[in-house]
Protein backbone atom coordinates (compact mmCIF):
# COMPACT_ATOMS: atom_id res chain seq x y z
CA UNK A 1 0.00 0.00 0.00
CA UNK A 2 1.32 3.40 -0.93
CA UNK A 3 1.41 6.06 1.78
CA UNK A 4 0.29 9.68 1.52
CA UNK A 5 3.90 10.98 1.55
CA UNK A 6 4.77 8.84 -1.49
CA UNK A 7 1.55 9.84 -3.22
CA UNK A 8 2.40 13.50 -2.68
CA UNK A 9 5.80 13.08 -4.35
CA UNK A 10 4.02 11.69 -7.42
CA UNK A 11 1.54 14.57 -7.27
CA UNK A 12 4.34 17.17 -7.28
CA UNK A 13 5.57 15.71 -10.56
CA UNK A 14 2.06 15.20 -11.94
CA UNK A 15 -0.04 18.01 -10.41
CA UNK A 16 -3.22 17.45 -12.44
CA UNK A 17 -5.93 15.30 -10.86
CA UNK A 18 -8.71 13.55 -12.77
CA UNK A 19 -11.64 11.50 -11.50
CA UNK A 20 -13.31 10.99 -14.89
CA UNK A 21 -11.82 9.02 -17.77
CA UNK A 22 -13.70 11.28 -20.19
CA UNK A 23 -11.46 14.14 -19.10
CA UNK A 24 -8.02 12.56 -18.97
CA UNK A 25 -5.14 14.93 -19.67
CA UNK A 26 -1.64 13.64 -20.52
CA UNK A 27 0.44 13.36 -17.38
CA UNK A 28 -2.45 13.50 -14.92
CA UNK A 29 -3.12 11.30 -11.91
CA UNK A 30 -6.41 9.40 -12.12
CA UNK A 31 -8.22 8.66 -8.85
CA UNK A 32 -10.59 5.70 -9.22
CA UNK A 33 -13.45 6.77 -6.98
CA UNK A 34 -16.45 4.61 -6.18
CA UNK A 35 -20.13 5.53 -6.00
CA UNK A 36 -23.41 3.78 -5.39
CA UNK A 37 -23.66 2.82 -9.05
CA UNK A 38 -20.07 2.89 -10.35
CA UNK A 39 -16.58 1.64 -9.57
CA UNK A 40 -13.89 3.63 -11.37
CA UNK A 41 -11.30 0.96 -10.55
CA UNK A 42 -12.73 -0.75 -13.62
CA UNK A 43 -11.51 2.16 -15.77
CA UNK A 44 -7.95 2.35 -14.42
CA UNK A 45 -6.40 0.64 -17.46
CA UNK A 46 -8.39 2.91 -19.77
CA UNK A 47 -7.07 5.98 -17.94
CA UNK A 48 -3.49 4.80 -18.49
CA UNK A 49 -4.19 4.17 -22.17
CA UNK A 50 -5.47 7.75 -22.48
CA UNK A 51 -2.26 9.19 -21.05
CA UNK A 52 -2.54 9.27 -17.28
CA UNK A 53 0.87 9.02 -15.61
CA UNK A 54 -0.55 7.16 -12.62
CA UNK A 55 -3.85 5.70 -11.47
CA UNK A 56 -4.82 5.40 -7.81
CA UNK A 57 -6.88 2.28 -7.10
CA UNK A 58 -8.09 0.46 -4.00
CA UNK A 59 -8.73 -3.02 -5.42
CA UNK A 60 -5.62 -5.11 -5.92
CA UNK A 61 -6.83 -6.85 -9.08
CA UNK A 62 -6.78 -3.52 -10.92
CA UNK A 63 -3.18 -2.73 -9.92
CA UNK A 64 -1.82 -4.19 -13.15
CA UNK A 65 1.59 -2.46 -13.28
CA UNK A 66 3.90 0.01 -11.52
CA UNK A 67 1.78 2.96 -12.66
CA UNK A 68 -1.09 1.70 -10.54
CA UNK A 69 -0.82 3.03 -7.00
CA UNK A 70 -2.72 0.83 -4.55
CA UNK A 71 -4.27 2.49 -1.49
CA UNK A 72 -6.72 1.36 1.19
CA UNK A 73 -9.46 3.73 0.01
CA UNK A 74 -9.26 6.09 -2.97
CA UNK A 75 -11.51 8.80 -1.53
CA UNK A 76 -9.58 8.88 1.75
CA UNK A 77 -6.32 8.97 -0.21
CA UNK A 78 -7.58 11.95 -2.23
CA UNK A 79 -8.61 13.81 0.92
CA UNK A 80 -5.34 13.04 2.70
CA UNK A 81 -3.37 14.16 -0.36
CA UNK A 82 -5.26 17.46 -0.30
CA UNK A 83 -4.47 17.88 3.41
CA UNK A 84 -0.77 17.36 2.66
CA UNK A 85 -0.85 19.92 -0.13
CA UNK A 86 -2.75 22.42 2.01
CA UNK A 87 -0.01 22.27 4.66
CA UNK A 88 2.50 23.43 2.05
CA UNK A 89 0.44 26.51 1.21
CA UNK A 90 1.32 29.45 3.43
CA UNK A 91 -1.56 31.64 2.26
CA UNK A 92 -4.89 32.91 3.59
CA UNK A 93 -7.68 30.46 2.80
CA UNK A 94 -11.21 31.82 3.15
CA UNK A 95 -13.73 29.09 3.95
CA UNK A 96 -17.24 30.02 2.83
CA UNK A 97 -20.54 28.27 3.52
CA UNK A 98 -24.21 29.09 4.07
CA UNK A 99 -27.73 28.01 3.13
CA UNK A 100 -28.10 30.59 0.34
CA UNK A 101 -25.73 32.77 -1.61
CA UNK A 102 -22.61 30.60 -1.26
CA UNK A 103 -21.59 30.53 -4.88
CA UNK A 104 -22.54 34.15 -5.62
CA UNK A 105 -20.63 35.30 -2.53
CA UNK A 106 -17.63 33.20 -3.52
CA UNK A 107 -17.65 34.71 -6.99
CA UNK A 108 -17.99 38.26 -5.64
CA UNK A 109 -15.19 37.80 -3.09
CA UNK A 110 -12.96 36.38 -5.82
CA UNK A 111 -13.84 39.24 -8.17
CA UNK A 112 -12.91 41.80 -5.52
CA UNK A 113 -9.71 40.15 -4.28
CA UNK A 114 -8.67 39.47 -7.88
CA UNK A 115 -8.29 43.21 -8.45
CA UNK A 116 -5.05 43.07 -6.46
CA UNK A 117 -4.13 39.49 -5.67
CA UNK A 118 -3.49 36.29 -7.58
CA UNK A 119 -6.50 34.33 -6.35
CA UNK A 120 -7.96 30.86 -6.57
CA UNK A 121 -11.66 30.19 -6.07
CA UNK A 122 -13.67 26.98 -6.10
CA UNK A 123 -14.63 26.19 -9.67
CA UNK A 124 -18.37 25.87 -10.23
CA UNK A 125 -19.89 24.08 -7.26
CA UNK A 126 -17.05 21.68 -6.42
CA UNK A 127 -17.86 22.18 -2.75
CA UNK A 128 -18.36 18.70 -1.28
CA UNK A 129 -16.18 15.89 0.11
CA UNK A 130 -14.76 15.30 -3.38
CA UNK A 131 -14.89 18.83 -4.76
CA UNK A 132 -13.05 20.51 -1.87
CA UNK A 133 -10.00 18.19 -2.09
CA UNK A 134 -9.92 18.70 -5.86
CA UNK A 135 -10.07 22.46 -5.30
CA UNK A 136 -7.23 22.44 -2.78
CA UNK A 137 -5.10 20.30 -5.10
CA UNK A 138 -5.66 22.86 -7.87
CA UNK A 139 -4.00 25.66 -5.91
CA UNK A 140 -0.59 26.45 -7.41
CA UNK A 141 2.41 28.07 -5.75
CA UNK A 142 1.75 31.50 -7.26
CA UNK A 143 -1.69 31.85 -5.64
CA UNK A 144 -1.82 34.50 -2.89
CA UNK A 145 -5.34 34.00 -1.52
CA UNK A 146 -7.83 31.12 -1.96
CA UNK A 147 -11.61 31.18 -1.57
CA UNK A 148 -13.02 27.73 -0.88
CA UNK A 149 -16.76 27.11 -0.99
CA UNK A 150 -18.02 24.39 1.35
CA UNK A 151 -21.45 22.83 0.91
CA UNK A 152 -23.21 20.39 3.18
CA UNK A 153 -26.51 18.56 3.50
CA UNK A 154 -25.88 16.90 6.86
CA UNK A 155 -24.05 17.54 10.11
CA UNK A 156 -20.30 16.85 10.44
CA UNK A 157 -19.76 17.53 6.73
CA UNK A 158 -18.47 21.10 7.20
CA UNK A 159 -16.28 19.77 10.02
CA UNK A 160 -14.72 17.28 7.58
CA UNK A 161 -14.25 19.89 4.86
CA UNK A 162 -12.52 22.20 7.32
CA UNK A 163 -9.91 19.53 8.05
CA UNK A 164 -9.16 19.48 4.31
CA UNK A 165 -9.35 23.18 3.40
CA UNK A 166 -7.95 24.33 6.78
CA UNK A 167 -9.37 27.86 6.45
CA UNK A 168 -7.59 30.76 8.14
CA UNK A 169 -10.62 33.01 7.58
CA UNK A 170 -14.29 32.15 7.27
CA UNK A 171 -17.78 33.37 6.57
CA UNK A 172 -21.27 31.88 6.82
CA UNK A 173 -23.48 33.82 4.42
CA UNK A 174 -26.69 32.89 6.27
CA UNK A 175 -28.67 29.94 7.62
CA UNK A 176 -32.04 29.04 6.16
CA UNK A 177 -34.54 26.33 5.30
CA UNK A 178 -32.24 24.20 3.13
CA UNK A 179 -31.43 20.47 3.22
CA UNK A 180 -33.81 20.08 6.16
CA UNK A 181 -34.05 16.34 5.60
CA UNK A 182 -30.32 15.71 6.00
CA UNK A 183 -29.73 18.24 8.77
CA UNK A 184 -32.79 17.23 10.77
CA UNK A 185 -34.60 20.57 10.73
CA UNK A 186 -33.58 24.21 11.00
CA UNK A 187 -31.73 23.86 14.31
CA UNK A 188 -29.73 21.10 12.66
CA UNK A 189 -28.86 23.46 9.81
CA UNK A 190 -27.52 26.00 12.32
CA UNK A 191 -25.52 23.34 14.13
CA UNK A 192 -24.04 22.00 10.89
CA UNK A 193 -23.04 25.39 9.49
CA UNK A 194 -21.59 26.45 12.87
CA UNK A 195 -18.95 23.75 12.47
CA UNK A 196 -17.02 26.36 10.48
CA UNK A 197 -17.14 28.72 13.48
CA UNK A 198 -15.94 25.92 15.76
CA UNK A 199 -12.96 25.23 13.50
CA UNK A 200 -12.03 28.93 13.26
CA UNK A 201 -12.21 29.24 17.05
CA UNK A 202 -9.91 26.25 17.49
CA UNK A 203 -7.44 27.58 14.91
CA UNK A 204 -7.62 31.21 16.09
CA UNK A 205 -8.88 32.27 12.68
CA UNK A 206 -10.75 35.37 11.55
CA UNK A 207 -14.51 35.39 10.99
CA UNK A 208 -16.58 37.81 8.91
CA UNK A 209 -20.13 38.18 10.26
CA UNK A 210 -23.26 39.95 9.09
CA UNK A 211 -24.23 41.75 12.27
CA UNK A 212 -27.82 42.16 11.02
CA UNK A 213 -28.33 38.39 11.10
CA UNK A 214 -29.51 37.34 14.56
CA UNK A 215 -28.88 33.64 13.88
CA UNK A 216 -25.25 34.23 12.92
CA UNK A 217 -24.70 36.47 15.93
CA UNK A 218 -26.14 33.79 18.22
CA UNK A 219 -24.00 31.09 16.60
CA UNK A 220 -20.81 33.16 16.82
CA UNK A 221 -21.40 33.89 20.50
CA UNK A 222 -22.01 30.20 21.21
CA UNK A 223 -18.75 29.32 19.43
CA UNK A 224 -16.81 31.83 21.52
CA UNK A 225 -15.29 33.56 18.50
CA UNK A 226 -12.95 36.45 19.23
CA UNK A 227 -11.38 37.55 15.93
CA UNK A 228 -14.55 39.08 14.46
CA UNK A 229 -14.97 41.49 11.57
CA UNK A 230 -18.52 42.82 11.29
CA UNK A 231 -20.51 44.15 8.35
CA UNK A 232 -24.12 45.31 8.19
CA UNK A 233 -26.43 48.28 7.90
CA UNK A 234 -25.81 49.90 11.30
CA UNK A 235 -23.07 52.08 12.74
CA UNK A 236 -20.32 50.28 14.64
CA UNK A 237 -19.53 47.77 11.90
CA UNK A 238 -16.22 47.69 10.04
CA UNK A 239 -18.28 48.01 6.87
CA UNK A 240 -21.62 49.77 6.92
CA UNK A 241 -23.75 49.58 3.79
CA UNK A 242 -27.14 50.59 2.46
CA UNK A 243 -29.09 49.29 -0.51
CA UNK A 244 -29.83 52.37 -2.61
CA UNK A 245 -31.44 50.66 -5.62
CA UNK A 246 -32.40 47.18 -6.79
CA UNK A 247 -34.64 47.79 -9.80
CA UNK A 248 -33.43 45.80 -11.55
CA UNK A 249 -29.71 45.99 -10.66
CA UNK A 250 -28.30 46.46 -7.19
CA UNK A 251 -26.61 49.69 -6.18
CA UNK A 252 -24.93 49.94 -2.79
CA UNK A 253 -23.57 52.82 -0.77
CA UNK A 254 -20.98 51.76 1.75
CA UNK A 255 -18.64 53.25 4.33
CA UNK A 256 -15.33 52.16 5.80
CA UNK A 257 -13.17 54.25 8.08
CA UNK A 258 -15.74 57.06 7.77
CA UNK A 259 -15.19 57.33 4.00
CA UNK A 260 -18.25 56.65 1.84
CA UNK A 261 -18.43 55.17 -1.63
CA UNK A 262 -21.04 53.70 -3.95
CA UNK A 263 -21.09 50.95 -6.54
CA UNK A 264 -23.52 49.74 -9.18
CA UNK A 265 -23.46 45.99 -9.86
CA UNK A 266 -24.80 43.69 -12.56
CA UNK A 267 -26.66 41.57 -10.00
CA UNK A 268 -30.41 41.58 -9.56
CA UNK A 269 -32.28 40.63 -6.40
CA UNK A 270 -32.18 42.71 -3.22
CA UNK A 271 -31.27 39.52 -1.33
CA UNK A 272 -27.80 39.81 -2.92
CA UNK A 273 -27.13 43.01 -0.98
CA UNK A 274 -25.68 41.08 1.96
CA UNK A 275 -23.48 39.01 -0.39
CA UNK A 276 -22.09 42.21 -1.91
CA UNK A 277 -21.49 43.68 1.54
CA UNK A 278 -19.60 40.53 2.56
CA UNK A 279 -17.28 40.87 -0.44
CA UNK A 280 -16.68 44.53 0.42
CA UNK A 281 -15.86 43.60 4.01
CA UNK A 282 -13.36 40.91 2.98
CA UNK A 283 -11.70 43.18 0.42
CA UNK A 284 -11.38 45.91 3.04
CA UNK A 285 -9.88 43.45 5.54
CA UNK A 286 -7.12 42.70 3.04
CA UNK A 287 -6.36 46.45 2.74
CA UNK A 288 -7.86 46.96 -0.67
CA UNK A 289 -8.85 50.45 -1.75
CA UNK A 290 -12.44 51.49 -2.32
CA UNK A 291 -11.64 51.87 -6.01
CA UNK A 292 -10.31 48.30 -6.26
CA UNK A 293 -13.31 46.91 -4.38
CA UNK A 294 -15.81 48.82 -6.52
CA UNK A 295 -14.05 47.79 -9.74
CA UNK A 296 -14.25 44.14 -8.74
CA UNK A 297 -17.95 44.37 -7.91
CA UNK A 298 -18.89 46.55 -10.88
CA UNK A 299 -17.15 44.35 -13.42
CA UNK A 300 -18.59 41.05 -12.15
CA UNK A 301 -21.08 39.50 -14.57
CA UNK A 302 -23.27 36.66 -13.21
CA UNK A 303 -23.21 33.70 -15.58
CA UNK A 304 -24.31 30.81 -13.43
CA UNK A 305 -28.13 31.04 -13.51
CA UNK A 306 -28.13 32.61 -10.07
CA UNK A 307 -29.90 35.99 -10.03
CA UNK A 308 -28.98 36.36 -13.70
CA UNK A 309 -31.11 38.80 -15.69
CA UNK A 310 -31.55 37.56 -19.26
CA UNK A 311 -33.42 39.29 -22.05
CA UNK A 312 -35.07 36.93 -24.52
CA UNK A 313 -36.89 37.87 -27.72
CA UNK A 314 -40.18 38.17 -25.84
CA UNK A 315 -39.45 38.68 -22.13
CA UNK A 316 -36.97 39.55 -19.40
CA UNK A 317 -36.18 36.47 -17.30
CA UNK A 318 -34.64 36.34 -13.85
CA UNK A 319 -32.72 33.10 -14.30
CA UNK A 320 -32.44 31.68 -10.79
CA UNK A 321 -32.94 28.01 -11.46
CA UNK A 322 -29.63 26.63 -10.28
CA UNK A 323 -31.18 25.70 -6.94
CA UNK A 324 -34.00 26.53 -4.56
CA UNK A 325 -35.14 26.17 -0.98
CA UNK A 326 -37.90 27.90 1.00
CA UNK A 327 -35.63 30.74 2.15
CA UNK A 328 -34.37 31.57 -1.33
CA UNK A 329 -37.84 31.14 -2.86
CA UNK A 330 -39.30 33.63 -0.39
CA UNK A 331 -36.54 36.12 -1.13
CA UNK A 332 -36.98 35.74 -4.90
CA UNK A 333 -40.74 36.26 -4.71
CA UNK A 334 -40.29 39.29 -2.46
CA UNK A 335 -37.84 40.68 -5.00
CA UNK A 336 -40.00 40.31 -8.13
CA UNK A 337 -42.99 41.76 -6.27
CA UNK A 338 -41.21 45.12 -5.89
CA UNK A 339 -39.53 45.30 -9.30
CA UNK A 340 -40.96 47.63 -11.96
CA UNK A 341 -42.66 45.81 -14.81
CA UNK A 342 -45.94 46.04 -16.72
CA UNK A 343 -46.61 42.31 -16.31
CA UNK A 344 -45.00 39.74 -14.04
CA UNK A 345 -44.97 35.94 -14.04
CA UNK A 346 -43.45 33.47 -11.59
CA UNK A 347 -42.58 29.98 -12.84
CA UNK A 348 -41.59 27.91 -9.83
CA UNK A 349 -40.37 24.32 -9.59
CA UNK A 350 -40.35 21.90 -6.68
CA UNK A 351 -37.84 22.25 -3.85
CA UNK A 352 -35.94 19.10 -2.89
CA UNK A 353 -34.44 17.65 0.31
CA UNK A 354 -37.01 19.11 2.69
CA UNK A 355 -38.00 15.83 4.35
CA UNK A 356 -41.09 15.93 6.59
CA UNK A 357 -41.28 19.71 6.10
CA UNK A 358 -41.78 19.40 2.33
CA UNK A 359 -45.59 19.63 2.08
CA UNK A 360 -45.86 22.53 4.52
CA UNK A 361 -43.05 24.49 2.85
CA UNK A 362 -44.45 24.02 -0.66
CA UNK A 363 -47.85 25.16 0.58
CA UNK A 364 -46.29 28.31 2.10
CA UNK A 365 -44.50 29.18 -1.15
CA UNK A 366 -47.62 28.50 -3.24
CA UNK A 367 -49.58 30.82 -0.95
CA UNK A 368 -46.90 33.52 -1.13
CA UNK A 369 -46.85 33.30 -4.95
CA UNK A 370 -50.64 33.77 -4.92
CA UNK A 371 -50.36 36.80 -2.67
CA UNK A 372 -47.45 38.49 -4.48
CA UNK A 373 -49.62 40.46 -6.91
CA UNK A 374 -48.26 38.66 -9.97
CA UNK A 375 -50.17 38.48 -13.23
CA UNK A 376 -49.54 34.74 -13.54
CA UNK A 377 -48.06 31.89 -11.53
CA UNK A 378 -47.02 28.54 -12.97
CA UNK A 379 -46.10 25.90 -10.40
CA UNK A 380 -44.32 22.72 -11.51
CA UNK A 381 -43.59 19.41 -9.80
CA UNK A 382 -45.43 16.80 -7.78
CA UNK A 383 -45.00 18.71 -4.49
CA UNK A 384 -46.58 21.91 -5.82
CA UNK A 385 -49.15 19.93 -7.83
CA UNK A 386 -50.62 18.61 -4.58
CA UNK A 387 -52.04 22.12 -3.99
CA UNK A 388 -53.60 22.64 -7.43
CA UNK A 389 -57.11 22.77 -5.97
CA UNK A 390 -56.19 25.13 -3.14
CA UNK A 391 -54.53 28.05 -4.92
CA UNK A 392 -54.92 30.03 -8.10
CA UNK A 393 -52.39 29.55 -10.87
CA UNK A 394 -51.53 26.87 -13.35
CA UNK A 395 -50.10 23.61 -12.00
CA UNK A 396 -48.13 20.89 -13.81
CA UNK A 397 -46.45 17.73 -12.62
CA UNK A 398 -43.51 17.99 -15.05
CA UNK A 399 -41.56 20.71 -16.90
CA UNK A 400 -42.54 19.02 -20.20
CA UNK A 401 -46.23 19.60 -19.45
CA UNK A 402 -45.48 23.22 -18.55
CA UNK A 403 -43.51 23.68 -21.78
CA UNK A 404 -46.44 22.41 -23.84
CA UNK A 405 -48.77 24.82 -22.07
CA UNK A 406 -46.45 27.82 -22.56
CA UNK A 407 -46.00 26.92 -26.22
CA UNK A 408 -49.78 27.03 -26.67
CA UNK A 409 -50.19 30.10 -24.43
CA UNK A 410 -47.15 32.29 -25.13
CA UNK A 411 -45.88 34.63 -22.42
CA UNK A 412 -44.86 37.99 -23.88
CA UNK A 413 -43.62 41.33 -22.52
CA UNK A 414 -43.32 39.92 -19.00
CA UNK A 415 -40.76 40.03 -16.25
CA UNK A 416 -40.44 36.33 -15.39
CA UNK A 417 -38.98 34.69 -12.30
CA UNK A 418 -37.81 31.18 -13.22
CA UNK A 419 -36.74 29.33 -10.08
CA UNK A 420 -36.63 25.75 -8.79
CA UNK A 421 -34.31 23.03 -7.53
CA UNK A 422 -31.56 21.87 -9.86
CA UNK A 423 -33.23 18.51 -10.38
CA UNK A 424 -36.29 20.18 -11.92
CA UNK A 425 -34.20 21.24 -14.95
CA UNK A 426 -36.17 24.41 -15.51
CA UNK A 427 -33.60 25.60 -18.04
CA UNK A 428 -35.57 23.46 -20.51
CA UNK A 429 -38.27 26.16 -20.44
CA UNK A 430 -36.02 29.00 -21.55
CA UNK A 431 -36.58 28.28 -25.25
CA UNK A 432 -40.32 28.94 -24.74
CA UNK A 433 -39.84 32.23 -22.89
Secondary structure in CASP SS format (residue, H / E / C, confidence):
PFRMAT SS
TARGET T0000
AUTHOR 0000-0000-0000
METHOD secondary structure of the structure
MODEL  1
X C 1.00
X C 1.00
X C 1.00
X H 1.00
X H 1.00
X H 1.00
X H 1.00
X H 1.00
X H 1.00
X H 1.00
X H 1.00
X H 1.00
X H 1.00
X C 1.00
X C 1.00
X C 1.00
X E 1.00
X E 1.00
X C 1.00
X C 1.00
X H 1.00
X H 1.00
X H 1.00
X C 1.00
X C 1.00
X C 1.00
X C 1.00
X C 1.00
X E 1.00
X E 1.00
X E 1.00
X C 1.00
X C 1.00
X E 1.00
X C 1.00
X C 1.00
X C 1.00
X C 1.00
X E 1.00
X H 1.00
X H 1.00
X H 1.00
X H 1.00
X H 1.00
X H 1.00
X H 1.00
X H 1.00
X H 1.00
X H 1.00
X C 1.00
X C 1.00
X C 1.00
X C 1.00
X E 1.00
X E 1.00
X E 1.00
X E 1.00
X C 1.00
X C 1.00
X H 1.00
X H 1.00
X H 1.00
X C 1.00
X C 1.00
X C 1.00
X C 1.00
X C 1.00
X E 1.00
X E 1.00
X E 1.00
X C 1.00
X C 1.00
X C 1.00
X H 1.00
X H 1.00
X H 1.00
X H 1.00
X H 1.00
X H 1.00
X H 1.00
X H 1.00
X H 1.00
X H 1.00
X H 1.00
X H 1.00
X H 1.00
X H 1.00
X C 1.00
X C 1.00
X C 1.00
X C 1.00
X E 1.00
X E 1.00
X E 1.00
X E 1.00
X E 1.00
X E 1.00
X C 1.00
X C 1.00
X C 1.00
X C 1.00
X H 1.00
X H 1.00
X H 1.00
X H 1.00
X H 1.00
X H 1.00
X H 1.00
X H 1.00
X H 1.00
X H 1.00
X H 1.00
X H 1.00
X C 1.00
X C 1.00
X C 1.00
X C 1.00
X C 1.00
X E 1.00
X E 1.00
X E 1.00
X C 1.00
X C 1.00
X C 1.00
X C 1.00
X C 1.00
X C 1.00
X C 1.00
X C 1.00
X C 1.00
X H 1.00
X H 1.00
X H 1.00
X H 1.00
X H 1.00
X H 1.00
X C 1.00
X C 1.00
X C 1.00
X C 1.00
X C 1.00
X C 1.00
X C 1.00
X C 1.00
X E 1.00
X E 1.00
X E 1.00
X E 1.00
X E 1.00
X C 1.00
X C 1.00
X C 1.00
X C 1.00
X C 1.00
X C 1.00
X C 1.00
X H 1.00
X H 1.00
X H 1.00
X H 1.00
X H 1.00
X H 1.00
X H 1.00
X H 1.00
X H 1.00
X C 1.00
X C 1.00
X C 1.00
X E 1.00
X E 1.00
X E 1.00
X E 1.00
X C 1.00
X C 1.00
X C 1.00
X C 1.00
X C 1.00
X C 1.00
X C 1.00
X H 1.00
X H 1.00
X H 1.00
X H 1.00
X C 1.00
X C 1.00
X H 1.00
X H 1.00
X H 1.00
X H 1.00
X H 1.00
X H 1.00
X H 1.00
X H 1.00
X C 1.00
X H 1.00
X H 1.00
X H 1.00
X H 1.00
X H 1.00
X H 1.00
X H 1.00
X H 1.00
X C 1.00
X C 1.00
X C 1.00
X E 1.00
X E 1.00
X E 1.00
X E 1.00
X E 1.00
X C 1.00
X C 1.00
X C 1.00
X H 1.00
X H 1.00
X H 1.00
X H 1.00
X H 1.00
X H 1.00
X H 1.00
X H 1.00
X H 1.00
X H 1.00
X C 1.00
X C 1.00
X C 1.00
X C 1.00
X E 1.00
X E 1.00
X E 1.00
X E 1.00
X E 1.00
X C 1.00
X C 1.00
X C 1.00
X C 1.00
X C 1.00
X C 1.00
X E 1.00
X E 1.00
X E 1.00
X E 1.00
X E 1.00
X E 1.00
X E 1.00
X E 1.00
X C 1.00
X C 1.00
X E 1.00
X E 1.00
X E 1.00
X E 1.00
X E 1.00
X E 1.00
X E 1.00
X E 1.00
X C 1.00
X C 1.00
X E 1.00
X E 1.00
X E 1.00
X E 1.00
X E 1.00
X E 1.00
X E 1.00
X E 1.00
X E 1.00
X E 1.00
X C 1.00
X H 1.00
X H 1.00
X H 1.00
X H 1.00
X H 1.00
X H 1.00
X H 1.00
X H 1.00
X H 1.00
X H 1.00
X H 1.00
X H 1.00
X H 1.00
X H 1.00
X H 1.00
X H 1.00
X C 1.00
X C 1.00
X C 1.00
X C 1.00
X H 1.00
X H 1.00
X H 1.00
X H 1.00
X H 1.00
X H 1.00
X H 1.00
X H 1.00
X H 1.00
X H 1.00
X C 1.00
X C 1.00
X C 1.00
X C 1.00
X C 1.00
X C 1.00
X C 1.00
X C 1.00
X E 1.00
X E 1.00
X E 1.00
X E 1.00
X C 1.00
X C 1.00
X C 1.00
X C 1.00
X E 1.00
X E 1.00
X E 1.00
X E 1.00
X E 1.00
X C 1.00
X C 1.00
X C 1.00
X C 1.00
X C 1.00
X H 1.00
X H 1.00
X H 1.00
X H 1.00
X H 1.00
X H 1.00
X H 1.00
X H 1.00
X H 1.00
X H 1.00
X H 1.00
X H 1.00
X H 1.00
X C 1.00
X C 1.00
X C 1.00
X C 1.00
X C 1.00
X E 1.00
X E 1.00
X E 1.00
X E 1.00
X E 1.00
X E 1.00
X C 1.00
X C 1.00
X C 1.00
X C 1.00
X C 1.00
X H 1.00
X H 1.00
X H 1.00
X H 1.00
X H 1.00
X H 1.00
X H 1.00
X H 1.00
X H 1.00
X H 1.00
X H 1.00
X H 1.00
X H 1.00
X H 1.00
X H 1.00
X H 1.00
X C 1.00
X C 1.00
X C 1.00
X C 1.00
X C 1.00
X E 1.00
X E 1.00
X E 1.00
X E 1.00
X E 1.00
X C 1.00
X H 1.00
X H 1.00
X H 1.00
X H 1.00
X C 1.00
X C 1.00
X C 1.00
X C 1.00
X C 1.00
X C 1.00
X C 1.00
X C 1.00
X E 1.00
X E 1.00
X E 1.00
X C 1.00
X C 1.00
X H 1.00
X H 1.00
X H 1.00
X H 1.00
X H 1.00
X H 1.00
X H 1.00
X H 1.00
X H 1.00
X H 1.00
X C 1.00
X C 1.00
X C 1.00
X C 1.00
X C 1.00
X C 1.00
X E 1.00
X E 1.00
X E 1.00
X E 1.00
X E 1.00
X C 1.00
X C 1.00
X H 1.00
X H 1.00
X H 1.00
X C 1.00
X H 1.00
X H 1.00
X H 1.00
X H 1.00
X H 1.00
X H 1.00
X H 1.00
X C 1.00
END
